[in-house]
Amino acid sequence: MSDVIVLDIGRKALMMVLLLGGPMLIIALVVGLAISIFQAATQINEMTMTFIPKLVAVGLAMLFFLPWMLQEFKSFFIELMGLIPQVLR
């Protein structure tokens, strides 16, 4: 097993994590920023006010992006299974 193959698999895995987690993180960031601006404008300092909207937004984003995420993960998994003979040499 070559070091290049291991590094390539690690790089692809990290890219997959960023690709699959990115949309939910961006949506949570945007919702949190909008709620923070609302709280600053109205001077409401309730810490739990940010939790529920973020949770709902990320849940809806997950439902929306889930088919695409599963397809991306499936193609990555198939590619990994195809690399098994190279890794075992």
Buried (B, 14 or more C-beta within 10 A) or exposed (E): EEEEEEEEBEEBEEEBEEBBEEBBEEBBEEBBEEBEEEBEEEEEEEEEBBEEBBEEBBEEBEEEBEEEBEEBEEEBEEEBEEEEEEEEE
